């Protein structure tokens, strides 16, 4: 008997709904919010209001594109956290109401688990997925972690950022350069045209497998500040080289600790996930890193790197098979490790 799961994601500024049947993706709809661009970052109150406007049409579109009705669903999976509380409340409340109305189970999903398990979303039955155990480099706007994944519900953080995440470093440095929000994609585009060795920025010396990007951000800021004293047009003249050098430094920091994790664990499969895994330089560098070391690499489709409900649905699918359901008394949470 088949199992059909509706996934709902509303942790930040994207409203998304997806339908998965027996692990196969039937639909994945995402409504992004452009309202935050003029503020240079996500405004929580505006995000939650936009989720309220978007969630009904997005869920309706996901069901229609999947070719099913609500009556065909076996469970509702939703992102419980971490994220913006106001945004999470919209998705949580909607999921509870729909679950109650249809009298089907409710499944809560850790947003970070969803990113890790996005590699198990299949478009075709013969799609290859990672074998356990594997290492996942989870890199996003709010998280930079190296995770040992032993099973869908058995994950151990080996290293994490102690301050800014890789995505924050991209976005904040891009903002200093005068680039639009979100800055990561603009850095990625410019980096393709620049010299990654033109500028040198500070790299952290953090023990173990933990990350730090605050020093890099400060180094980047001081480089621009000092250069502008003698040349006000410095950034405009050197945008591509600045972007390429910044990207190369972040990649070097990420891979240095990932290499240590591979050596320490002996795990031979590496996956990446999170919004920064959409970066062209990161994708190419991880693929090359794994090829040179004889490792198996899993690089997600770009559609599954940013916040999306497909990853929520697949995580919910595995929890449903274990009958790991969520009580209606559950409340969303803003912060959690993994």
C-alpha positions as CSV (number, residue, x, y, z in Angstrom):
1,X,0.0,0.0,0.0
2,X,1.4,3.4,-1.0
3,X,2.2,6.2,1.4
4,X,1.5,9.8,0.3
5,X,2.9,12.7,2.4
6,X,2.3,16.4,2.1
7,X,5.3,18.5,3.3
8,X,5.0,22.1,4.4
9,X,8.0,24.4,4.8
10,X,7.7,27.9,6.3
11,X,10.9,28.4,8.4
12,X,12.0,31.7,6.9
13,X,10.9,33.6,3.8
14,X,9.9,30.8,1.4
15,X,6.5,29.2,1.5
16,X,6.7,25.7,0.1
17,X,4.5,22.6,-0.2
18,X,5.4,19.3,-1.8
19,X,3.9,15.8,-2.2
20,X,5.9,12.6,-2.0
21,X,4.5,9.1,-2.6
22,X,6.7,6.2,-1.5
23,X,9.8,8.4,-1.7
24,X,9.0,9.7,-5.2
25,X,8.5,13.4,-5.7
26,X,5.2,14.3,-7.3
27,X,5.3,18.1,-6.8
28,X,7.3,20.8,-5.1
29,X,5.9,24.3,-5.1
30,X,7.8,27.3,-3.7
31,X,6.6,30.9,-3.3
32,X,9.5,33.3,-2.6
33,X,9.1,36.7,-1.0
34,X,10.7,39.7,-2.8
35,X,9.4,42.2,-0.1
36,X,12.7,41.8,1.8
37,X,15.0,42.9,-0.9
38,X,14.8,46.6,-0.1
39,X,15.7,46.0,3.5
40,X,18.8,44.0,2.8
41,X,17.6,41.0,4.8
42,X,14.6,39.1,6.0
43,X,12.1,41.1,8.1
44,X,10.4,38.5,10.4
45,X,7.0,40.3,10.6
46,X,6.8,40.8,6.8
47,X,7.8,37.1,6.3
48,X,5.0,35.7,8.5
49,X,2.4,37.9,6.9
50,X,3.5,36.7,3.4
51,X,3.3,33.1,4.6
52,X,-0.3,33.7,5.6
53,X,-1.1,35.0,2.1
54,X,0.8,32.2,0.3
55,X,0.2,29.0,2.2
56,X,-3.3,28.2,0.9
57,X,-2.6,28.7,-2.8
58,X,0.8,27.0,-2.5
59,X,-0.6,23.9,-0.9
60,X,-3.5,23.8,-3.4
61,X,-1.0,24.1,-6.3
62,X,1.1,21.2,-4.8
63,X,-1.9,18.9,-4.6
64,X,-3.1,19.8,-8.1
65,X,0.4,19.3,-9.7
66,X,0.7,16.0,-7.9
67,X,-2.6,15.0,-9.5
68,X,-4.2,14.2,-6.1
69,X,-6.7,15.6,-3.7
70,X,-6.4,16.1,0.1
71,X,-8.3,12.9,0.6
72,X,-5.4,10.9,-0.9
73,X,-2.9,12.0,1.8
74,X,-1.7,9.7,4.6
75,X,0.0,12.4,6.7
76,X,1.0,16.0,6.9
77,X,4.7,16.8,7.6
78,X,5.7,20.3,8.6
79,X,8.9,22.2,9.6
80,X,8.7,22.7,13.3
81,X,12.1,24.4,13.6
82,X,14.6,25.9,13.7
83,X,13.6,29.2,12.0
84,X,11.7,32.4,12.5
85,X,8.9,31.8,15.1
86,X,6.3,33.9,13.3
87,X,6.9,32.1,10.0
88,X,7.0,28.6,11.7
89,X,3.7,29.4,13.4
90,X,1.9,29.8,10.1
91,X,3.1,26.5,8.8
92,X,2.6,24.7,12.1
93,X,-1.0,26.0,12.5
94,X,-1.9,25.2,9.0
95,X,-0.5,21.7,9.2
96,X,-2.4,21.0,12.5
97,X,-5.7,22.3,11.1
98,X,-5.3,20.2,7.9
99,X,-4.3,17.1,9.9
100,X,-7.3,17.5,12.2
101,X,-9.7,18.1,9.3
102,X,-8.5,15.1,7.4
103,X,-8.0,12.9,10.5
104,X,-4.6,11.9,9.4
105,X,-1.3,11.9,11.4
106,X,0.9,14.9,11.9
107,X,4.7,14.6,11.5
108,X,7.1,17.3,12.7
109,X,10.4,17.8,10.9
110,X,13.7,19.4,12.0
111,X,14.6,21.8,9.2
112,X,18.3,20.8,9.3
113,X,17.4,17.1,9.1
114,X,15.4,18.0,6.0
115,X,18.5,19.6,4.3
116,X,20.5,16.4,5.1
117,X,17.8,14.1,3.8
118,X,17.1,16.1,0.7
119,X,19.5,13.6,-1.0
120,X,16.8,10.9,-0.6
121,X,14.2,12.7,-2.6
122,X,13.7,10.7,-5.8
123,X,12.3,11.8,-9.1
124,X,12.7,8.3,-10.6
125,X,12.6,5.0,-8.8
126,X,16.2,4.2,-9.8
127,X,17.7,7.4,-8.5
128,X,20.8,6.8,-6.4
129,X,20.8,7.9,-2.8
130,X,23.7,7.9,-0.2
131,X,24.5,4.8,1.7
132,X,24.9,5.1,5.5
133,X,27.0,6.2,7.0
134,X,28.0,9.4,5.2
135,X,29.3,12.9,6.0
136,X,27.1,15.9,5.2
137,X,28.5,19.4,4.9
138,X,25.5,21.5,5.8
139,X,26.1,25.1,4.7
140,X,23.4,27.7,4.8
141,X,22.7,31.3,5.8
142,X,22.4,30.3,9.5
143,X,24.3,27.1,9.8
144,X,27.7,25.6,8.9
145,X,28.0,22.0,10.2
146,X,29.8,18.8,9.5
147,X,27.4,16.0,10.3
148,X,28.0,12.2,10.6
149,X,24.8,10.6,9.3
150,X,24.4,7.0,10.5
151,X,20.7,6.8,9.7
152,X,17.7,9.1,8.9
153,X,17.2,9.6,12.7
154,X,20.8,9.1,13.9
155,X,22.9,12.2,13.2
156,X,25.9,13.5,15.1
157,X,27.4,17.0,14.6
158,X,31.2,16.7,14.4
159,X,31.8,20.4,13.9
160,X,29.8,23.6,13.6
161,X,30.4,27.4,13.3
162,X,31.1,29.2,16.5
163,X,30.0,32.5,15.1
164,X,28.8,33.4,11.6
165,X,27.9,30.8,9.1
166,X,29.2,30.6,5.5
167,X,26.1,32.0,4.1
168,X,26.2,35.0,6.4
169,X,29.8,35.6,5.3
170,X,28.7,35.7,1.7
171,X,25.6,37.9,2.3
172,X,27.3,40.4,4.7
173,X,30.4,40.8,2.5
174,X,28.1,41.3,-0.5
175,X,26.2,44.0,1.3
176,X,29.4,45.9,2.0
177,X,30.2,45.7,-1.7
178,X,26.8,47.3,-2.4
179,X,25.3,44.1,-4.0
180,X,21.6,43.4,-3.7
181,X,20.1,41.0,-1.2
182,X,20.5,38.1,-1.1
183,X,24.2,38.6,-1.9
184,X,25.3,35.0,-2.2
185,X,24.1,34.5,-5.8
186,X,25.7,37.8,-6.9
187,X,29.0,36.8,-5.4
188,X,28.7,33.4,-7.2
189,X,28.1,35.2,-10.6
190,X,30.9,37.7,-10.2
191,X,33.4,35.1,-9.0
192,X,33.2,33.3,-12.3
193,X,34.7,36.4,-13.9
194,X,37.4,37.2,-11.3
195,X,40.9,36.1,-10.1
196,X,40.6,34.1,-6.9
197,X,44.2,34.8,-6.0
198,X,44.1,38.6,-6.4
199,X,43.2,39.3,-2.7
200,X,44.1,37.4,0.5
201,X,41.8,37.4,3.5
202,X,42.2,36.1,7.0
203,X,41.5,32.4,7.7
204,X,40.6,31.1,11.1
205,X,42.7,28.8,13.3
206,X,39.9,27.0,15.3
207,X,40.8,23.7,16.9
208,X,38.9,20.5,16.0
209,X,36.2,20.5,13.3
210,X,34.4,23.8,14.2
211,X,34.2,26.7,11.8
212,X,34.5,30.4,12.2
213,X,33.8,33.1,9.6
214,X,33.7,36.3,11.6
215,X,37.4,36.9,11.1
216,X,37.1,36.5,7.4
217,X,34.2,39.0,7.4
218,X,36.2,41.5,9.4
219,X,39.3,41.1,7.2
220,X,37.2,41.7,4.1
221,X,35.6,44.8,5.6
222,X,39.0,46.3,6.5
223,X,40.4,45.6,3.1
224,X,37.6,47.5,1.5
225,X,37.8,50.3,4.1
226,X,41.5,50.9,3.7
227,X,41.4,50.7,-0.1
228,X,38.5,53.2,-0.3
229,X,40.7,55.8,1.5
230,X,42.8,56.2,-1.6
231,X,40.4,55.0,-4.2
232,X,36.7,55.6,-3.7
233,X,35.9,53.5,-6.7
234,X,38.0,50.5,-5.5
235,X,35.0,48.1,-5.1
236,X,33.5,49.0,-8.4
237,X,36.8,48.4,-10.2
238,X,37.5,45.2,-8.4
239,X,34.1,43.5,-7.8
240,X,34.9,40.3,-9.7
241,X,38.3,39.8,-8.1
242,X,36.9,40.5,-4.7
243,X,34.1,38.1,-5.2
244,X,36.4,35.4,-6.5
245,X,38.9,35.8,-3.7
246,X,36.1,35.8,-1.1
247,X,34.5,32.7,-2.5
248,X,37.9,30.9,-2.8
249,X,38.7,31.7,0.9
250,X,35.3,30.4,2.1
251,X,35.7,27.2,0.1
252,X,39.2,26.7,1.5
253,X,37.9,27.0,5.0
254,X,35.1,24.6,4.4
255,X,37.2,21.9,2.8
256,X,40.0,22.1,5.3
257,X,37.7,20.9,8.1
258,X,35.8,18.5,5.8
259,X,39.2,16.9,5.0
260,X,39.9,16.5,8.7
261,X,36.5,14.9,9.2
262,X,37.1,12.3,6.4
263,X,40.4,11.4,8.0
264,X,39.0,11.1,11.5
265,X,35.9,9.0,10.6
266,X,37.1,7.0,7.6
267,X,33.7,7.6,6.0
268,X,34.0,7.5,2.2
269,X,30.8,9.2,1.2
270,X,30.3,13.0,1.3
271,X,27.2,15.0,0.7
272,X,26.5,18.7,0.8
273,X,23.3,20.5,1.6
274,X,21.8,23.9,2.4
275,X,21.5,27.2,0.5
276,X,25.3,27.7,0.0
277,X,25.5,24.3,-1.7
278,X,23.9,26.0,-4.7
279,X,27.1,28.0,-5.1
280,X,28.9,27.0,-8.3
281,X,32.4,27.2,-6.8
282,X,31.4,25.2,-3.7
283,X,29.8,22.5,-5.9
284,X,32.8,22.2,-8.2
285,X,35.3,22.2,-5.3
286,X,33.5,19.5,-3.3
287,X,33.2,17.3,-6.5
288,X,36.9,17.8,-7.2
289,X,37.8,17.2,-3.5
290,X,36.0,13.8,-3.5
291,X,37.3,12.8,-6.9
292,X,40.9,13.4,-5.9
293,X,40.4,11.3,-2.7
294,X,38.4,8.5,-4.2
295,X,35.3,9.5,-2.3
296,X,31.7,9.2,-3.4
297,X,30.1,12.7,-3.7
298,X,26.4,13.7,-3.6
299,X,25.8,17.2,-4.9
300,X,22.0,18.0,-4.7
301,X,20.0,19.6,-7.5
302,X,19.8,23.3,-7.0
303,X,16.1,23.1,-6.5
304,X,16.7,21.1,-3.3
305,X,19.5,23.3,-1.8
306,X,17.3,26.2,-0.7
307,X,14.4,25.9,1.7
308,X,11.8,23.6,0.1
309,X,9.1,21.3,1.1
310,X,10.4,18.2,-0.7
311,X,13.0,17.7,1.9
312,X,10.4,18.1,4.6
313,X,8.1,15.6,2.9
314,X,10.9,13.0,2.6
315,X,11.9,13.4,6.2
316,X,8.3,13.1,7.2
317,X,7.9,10.0,5.0
318,X,10.6,8.1,7.0
319,X,9.2,9.2,10.3
320,X,5.7,8.1,9.2
321,X,7.1,4.6,8.4
322,X,8.3,4.5,12.0
323,X,5.0,5.8,13.3
324,X,6.9,8.7,14.8
325,X,4.0,11.2,14.9
326,X,3.6,14.6,16.5
327,X,1.1,15.6,19.1
328,X,-1.1,18.6,18.5
329,X,0.3,20.2,21.6
330,X,3.7,20.6,19.9
331,X,4.9,24.2,19.4
332,X,7.6,25.5,17.0
333,X,11.1,26.3,18.1
334,X,13.5,28.9,16.9
335,X,16.8,27.2,17.7
336,X,18.1,23.7,17.8
337,X,21.4,22.1,16.8
338,X,20.4,18.9,14.9
